Amino acid sequence: MNSYEQIKKLLFKLQPENAHHLAEILLRSDRFLPGVFDYIASKNLVTSEVLKQELFGCTFPNPVGLAAGFDKNATMIRGINALGFGFSEIGTVTPIAQAGNPKPRMFRHIEEETIQNAMGFNNDGLIAVRNRLEKQYPFSTPIGINIGKNKSTSEENAISDYVKLIRALHTLGDYIVINISSPNTPGLRDLQNETFIAE
Ligand SMILES: Cc1cc2nc3c(=O)[nH]c(=O)nc-3n(C[C@H](O)[C@H](O)[C@H](O)COP(=O)(O)O)c2cc1C
């Protein structure tokens, strides 16, 4: 049994969201372990001339990134980097902190080997995330910032949420993702139209 299978046995005894919190504690522990994450990163990072890509002025050492939703609040960037990812995407971040949907809202389907997400953009909000990024940016691998509107913002005012987020965060990451696809924020997917994007 490899070490992932062993860790999985422990993690699967916990509620999925608690397993995530445990992972977060470990992946933000470098404050107490200076230099350890850099050492682990030097062992794990996969890079080669074949895998490396230059895109919009950034160097991606390999094409395997961590999608948004794992590090919603930009607390684990160095830990995630130490695992060997070629890039990672923080968020989804909304202008104002919000709690997300009532729990339980993350479901582990063991047979299907899937996780079902009904989180609803729980996050610490723009100011907290911006403060964290300001202290750390730039990073050794590219960081995307995934942005979304608050649940309480009406569809008519949605554009102002995205503008606020882009203005505040665009210098603190390497690319921005405009999230208009989550099924967990009512009406969000109605923003998938040419007028909204053009505006
Ligand atoms: C618990 C959970 C939370 C997620 N939260 C977000 C999010 O906040 N923003 C986002 O754009 N995608 C979010 N996603 C979607 C992931 O970014 C990704 O698209 C999805 O998990 C499919 O990729 P995978 O097959 O590699 O898991 C979330 C997914 C999960 C399982």
The ligand as an SDF file (V2000), in Angstrom:
LIG
                    3D

 31 33  0  0  0  0  0  0  0  0999 V2000
  -15.4470   20.9490   -2.9200 C   0  0  0  0  0  0  0  0  0  0  0  0
  -15.2410   21.6630   -4.2210 C   0  0  0  0  0  0  0  0  0  0  0  0
  -15.2490   23.0440   -4.2330 C   0  0  0  0  0  0  0  0  0  0  0  0
  -15.0810   23.7420   -5.4350 C   0  0  0  0  0  0  0  0  0  0  0  0
  -15.0800   25.0970   -5.4190 N   0  0  0  0  0  0  0  0  0  0  0  0
  -14.8630   25.7640   -6.5780 C   0  0  0  0  0  0  0  0  0  0  0  0
  -14.7790   27.1810   -6.5820 C   0  0  0  0  0  0  0  0  0  0  0  0
  -14.8750   27.8460   -5.5420 O   0  0  0  0  0  0  0  0  0  0  0  0
  -14.5880   27.8000   -7.7700 N   0  0  0  0  0  0  0  0  0  0  0  0
  -14.4430   27.0930   -8.9390 C   0  0  0  0  0  0  0  0  0  0  0  0
  -14.2670   27.7270   -9.9920 O   0  0  0  0  0  0  0  0  0  0  0  0
  -14.4940   25.7530   -8.9630 N   0  0  0  0  0  0  0  0  0  0  0  0
  -14.6990   25.0810   -7.8080 C   0  0  0  0  0  0  0  0  0  0  0  0
  -14.7420   23.7200   -7.8350 N   0  0  0  0  0  0  0  0  0  0  0  0
  -14.6050   23.0000   -9.1270 C   0  0  0  0  0  0  0  0  0  0  0  0
  -13.1440   22.5960   -9.3640 C   0  0  0  0  0  0  0  0  0  0  0  0
  -12.3680   23.7650   -9.5910 O   0  0  0  0  0  0  0  0  0  0  0  0
  -13.0010   21.6730  -10.5770 C   0  0  0  0  0  0  0  0  0  0  0  0
  -13.4590   22.3080  -11.7240 O   0  0  0  0  0  0  0  0  0  0  0  0
  -13.7510   20.4010  -10.4350 C   0  0  0  0  0  0  0  0  0  0  0  0
  -13.4420   19.8230   -9.1930 O   0  0  0  0  0  0  0  0  0  0  0  0
  -13.4390   19.4160  -11.5870 C   0  0  0  0  0  0  0  0  0  0  0  0
  -12.0800   19.1210  -11.6480 O   0  0  0  0  0  0  0  0  0  0  0  0
  -11.4960   17.7240  -11.0840 P   0  0  0  0  0  0  0  0  0  0  0  0
  -12.0940   16.6750  -11.9530 O   0  0  0  0  0  0  0  0  0  0  0  0
  -10.0130   17.8610  -11.2430 O   0  0  0  0  0  0  0  0  0  0  0  0
  -11.9290   17.6200   -9.6460 O   0  0  0  0  0  0  0  0  0  0  0  0
  -14.9020   23.0110   -6.6450 C   0  0  0  0  0  0  0  0  0  0  0  0
  -14.8940   21.6060   -6.6090 C   0  0  0  0  0  0  0  0  0  0  0  0
  -15.0540   20.9360   -5.4210 C   0  0  0  0  0  0  0  0  0  0  0  0
  -15.0280   19.4230   -5.4350 C   0  0  0  0  0  0  0  0  0  0  0  0
  1  2  1  0
  2  3  1  0
  2 30  2  0
  3  4  2  0
  4  5  1  0
  4 28  1  0
  5  6  2  0
  6  7  1  0
  6 13  1  0
  7  8  2  0
  7  9  1  0
  9 10  1  0
 10 11  2  0
 10 12  1  0
 12 13  2  0
 13 14  1  0
 14 15  1  0
 14 28  1  0
 15 16  1  0
 16 17  1  0
 16 18  1  0
 18 19  1  0
 18 20  1  0
 20 21  1  0
 20 22  1  0
 22 23  1  0
 23 24  1  0
 24 25  2  0
 24 26  1  0
 24 27  1  0
 28 29  2  0
 29 30  1  0
 30 31  1  0
M  END
$$$$
